[in-house]
Amino acid sequence: MAIDYHHLKNRAFAPVQQHYTERDTMLYALSLGLGNDPLDAAALPFVYEGLEGGLRALPTQAVVLGYPGFWAREPDTGIDWVKLMHGEQRVRWHQPLPASGAVVGKNRVTHLIDKGEGKGAILVMERQLESATGELLATLQQVTFLRGDGGYSQLRGGQPSDAPLPALQPTPEDRAPDFTDTQSTRPEAALLYRLMGDFNPLHADPAVAAKAGFERPILHGLASYGLVAHAVLRQCGAGNPARLKALDIRFAAPVYPGETLVTEIWRVPGQPRQLQLRARVAERDKVVLSHGFAELA
């Protein structure tokens, strides 16, 4: 079954109401690996409630709140879900995320882009994350690469293909990064992070990972995304989660649980609140997250 442009663009998603506690907030940070070093003072506010000011939520916890589930696996979508990959994540924060509370996620498909037969397709999902009282907390755009669904626009007598999102920019090649941050991941990191709500078996089942072309289950891209956000906050934001206003990243290659993530950050000349960034795994010296952009308050 091939994907159908009109069906996916008009697919209805019920608002996702979710209540989360301080325990959930701590578990989110722990699933990323914060707390691996019990003496890491920069991680402690996100995993321990006993400090002055109380527990803090990492801004990127927004990506696991109001999430509609692994809906691409449902038969009516026509998506070859085994071959889908998270391509990019873009988030704008409008309010700091509380350490506990009730939220509503309003999800919709905004873009479906055909790259051509054998080249895949791009699906963009937007989520408006609101508080229970209707305050807009964050706007999220998840860009998914449908590797097995290219060429759909030539079927059924021809279907539309949307224009892509504005392209993310590569990091500088002519100068060294201004900041470097190193964080380790645990071997069971993907099994922990999937408890946040993303149950794609690609991250747990070796047989599914092999069918998708990987030697073993890979870490969720959004887990790496959370680690990059923490790196930006502790290197450039004085550890204050309220300062992160935007974070865009492209997932360039998989991270395997247990690898070490090295985040490299550049200041944008003339824009003191803007940063460019990328991340690589130290063990393979390979860039795994690229074309990163962050904005601080």
C-alpha positions in Angstrom: 0.0 0.0 0.0 1.5 3.3 -1.1 1.0 6.5 0.9 -1.8 8.9 -0.1 -1.0 12.6 0.1 -4.6 13.8 0.8 -5.2 11.1 3.4 -2.1 11.9 5.3 -2.5 15.7 5.1 -6.1 15.4 6.3 -5.5 12.7 8.9 -7.2 13.7 12.1 -5.3 13.5 15.4 -7.2 13.9 18.6 -5.7 16.3 21.1 -3.4 14.5 23.4 -3.9 15.4 27.1 -1.1 14.5 29.4 -0.3 15.0 33.0 3.3 14.6 34.1 4.9 14.7 37.5 8.3 15.6 38.9 9.1 11.9 38.8 8.5 11.9 35.1 10.7 14.9 34.6 13.6 13.2 36.5 13.1 10.0 34.5 13.3 11.9 31.3 16.6 13.4 32.2 17.9 10.1 33.5 16.9 8.4 30.3 19.2 10.8 28.4 22.1 9.9 30.7 22.1 12.9 33.0 23.3 11.7 36.4 25.7 9.2 34.9 28.3 11.2 36.8 27.0 11.7 40.3 29.3 14.7 40.8 28.2 16.5 37.7 26.7 19.7 39.2 25.3 20.8 35.8 23.1 17.7 35.6 21.9 17.6 39.2 19.0 20.3 39.0 17.3 18.1 36.4 17.4 14.8 38.3 17.2 16.0 42.0 14.5 18.0 43.6 16.4 19.0 46.8 18.4 22.0 45.4 17.5 25.6 45.9 14.8 26.5 43.4 13.6 22.9 43.2 13.6 20.5 40.2 14.0 21.9 36.7 12.7 20.4 33.5 14.9 20.2 30.4 13.2 22.2 27.7 13.5 19.2 25.3 11.1 17.2 27.5 8.5 19.0 25.3 9.2 16.4 22.6 7.8 13.6 24.7 4.7 15.5 25.9 1.5 15.5 23.9 3.0 12.9 21.5 0.4 11.0 19.4 2.3 7.7 19.5 3.9 5.7 16.7 1.0 6.4 14.4 3.0 5.8 11.2 2.8 2.0 12.0 -1.0 2.0 11.6 -2.1 0.2 8.4 -4.1 3.1 6.9 -1.1 5.4 6.6 0.5 3.3 3.8 3.9 4.2 5.3 6.8 1.7 5.1 7.4 2.3 8.8 10.4 -0.1 9.1 12.4 2.3 6.8 11.3 5.6 8.2 14.0 7.7 9.9 13.8 10.9 12.0 15.4 13.5 9.7 15.3 16.8 11.6 13.8 18.3 14.8 12.9 22.0 15.2 11.4 23.5 18.3 10.5 27.0 19.5 9.8 27.5 23.2 7.3 30.2 24.1 7.3 29.6 27.8 9.6 27.7 30.2 8.4 24.1 30.7 7.3 23.5 34.3 8.8 20.6 36.2 5.3 19.1 36.5 1.8 19.9 35.1 -0.9 19.2 32.6 -0.4 19.8 28.9 -2.3 19.3 25.6 -0.6 18.3 22.3 -2.3 19.3 19.1 -0.7 17.5 16.2 -1.1 17.8 12.4 0.8 16.8 9.2 1.8 20.1 7.6 4.1 19.0 4.7 4.5 15.9 2.5 7.3 16.1 0.0 8.2 13.6 -2.7 11.9 13.2 -3.4 11.3 10.8 -6.2 11.1 7.0 -6.7 14.0 5.3 -4.9 14.8 8.6 -3.1 12.1 8.6 -0.4 9.6 11.2 0.8 9.6 13.8 3.7 6.8 14.2 6.2 6.6 17.1 8.5 4.5 16.8 11.7 3.7 20.0 13.7 2.7 19.9 17.4 1.4 22.9 19.4 2.1 22.1 23.0 -0.2 24.0 25.3 -0.8 24.2 29.1 -4.1 23.0 30.5 -5.1 26.7 30.6 -4.3 27.2 26.9 -0.9 28.9 27.1 1.3 28.0 24.2 4.4 26.4 25.6 6.2 25.2 22.5 5.9 24.7 18.8 7.5 21.5 17.5 8.3 20.4 13.9 9.3 16.8 13.4 10.8 16.0 10.0 10.6 12.3 9.1 12.4 10.7 6.1 10.2 8.0 4.6 12.9 6.1 2.9 10.6 3.5 1.4 7.9 5.9 0.1 9.4 8.0 -2.7 7.6 8.4 -6.0 4.1 8.6 -4.4 3.2 11.7 -6.3 3.2 9.8 -9.6 0.5 7.4 -8.4 -3.3 7.7 -8.6 -3.1 10.0 -11.6 -0.7 12.4 -9.9 -0.6 13.8 -6.3 0.8 17.0 -4.8 4.2 17.5 -3.3 4.7 20.4 -0.9 7.6 22.8 -0.9 10.3 21.9 1.7 10.9 23.8 5.0 13.7 26.5 4.9 17.0 24.6 4.8 19.2 24.4 7.9 22.7 25.8 7.6 25.9 23.8 8.0 28.4 24.7 10.8 31.5 26.7 9.9 34.4 24.9 8.3 36.9 27.7 8.5 37.3 27.9 12.3 37.3 25.8 15.4 34.3 25.6 17.6 34.0 28.1 20.5 32.7 25.5 22.9 33.0 21.7 23.2 31.0 19.5 25.5 31.3 15.7 26.0 28.6 13.5 27.4 28.5 9.7 27.6 25.5 7.5 26.9 24.7 4.2 28.5 24.5 0.8 26.7 20.8 0.5 27.7 20.1 4.1 26.8 17.6 3.3 24.0 15.7 0.9 26.2 15.4 3.6 28.8 14.4 6.4 26.4 11.7 4.3 24.7 9.8 4.5 28.0 9.2 8.1 27.3 6.7 7.0 24.7 8.5 6.2 21.4 8.1 2.4 21.1 9.6 2.0 17.6 11.2 -1.5 17.8 14.1 -0.2 15.8 15.5 1.0 19.1 15.0 -2.3 21.0 14.7 -5.3 18.6 18.0 -6.4 16.9 16.0 -8.2 14.2 14.1 -5.0 13.3 17.3 -3.0 13.4 18.9 -5.5 11.0 16.0 -5.2 8.5 16.4 -1.4 8.6 20.2 -1.8 7.8 21.8 -1.3 11.2 24.1 -3.6 13.0 22.2 -3.2 16.2 19.4 -1.1 17.8 20.1 2.6 17.5 19.5 5.4 20.0 16.5 7.6 19.4 17.4 10.8 17.6 15.5 12.8 20.2 17.6 11.4 23.0 20.7 12.8 21.2 18.7 16.0 20.7 18.1 16.3 24.4 21.8 15.8 25.2 22.8 18.5 22.7 20.3 20.9 24.4 21.9 20.1 27.7 25.3 20.8 26.2 24.2 24.2 24.9 22.7 25.1 28.3 25.7 24.3 30.4 28.3 25.7 28.0 26.4 28.9 26.9 23.3 29.3 29.0 24.6 29.1 32.6 22.5 25.9 33.0 19.2 27.8 33.0 16.6 25.9 30.9 14.5 29.0 30.6 17.1 30.6 28.3 16.7 28.1 25.5 14.3 29.6 22.9 15.0 27.5 19.8 16.9 24.4 18.8 17.0 22.9 15.3 19.1 19.9 14.3 19.5 17.4 11.5 20.1 13.8 12.3 23.0 12.9 10.1 23.9 9.4 11.2 22.8 7.0 13.9 24.2 7.0 17.5 24.6 3.6 19.1 23.9 3.3 22.8 27.1 3.4 24.8 28.8 5.9 22.5 30.2 9.2 23.6 28.6 12.4 22.2 30.8 15.4 21.6 28.9 18.6 20.9 30.7 21.4 19.1 29.3 24.9 19.3 30.0 28.1 17.4 28.9 31.7 18.1 27.2 33.4 15.2 29.1 36.6 14.4 27.1 39.7 15.3 24.3 37.7 16.8 25.3 37.1 20.5 22.2 35.0 21.3 22.5 32.7 18.3 24.7 29.6 18.0 25.5 27.0 15.4 26.3 23.4 16.5 26.9 19.8 15.5 27.7 16.6 17.4 29.9 13.6 16.7 30.5 10.3 18.4 34.0 10.1 19.7 34.5 6.4 19.2 34.0 6.6 15.4 34.8 10.4 15.0 31.7 10.7 13.0 29.2 13.6 12.8 25.8 12.3 13.8 23.9 15.6 14.3 24.6 18.4 11.9 23.2 21.8 10.7 22.3 22.8 14.3 21.0 26.1 15.3 20.2 27.4 18.8 18.9 30.7 20.1 19.1 31.8 23.7 17.2 34.5 25.6 
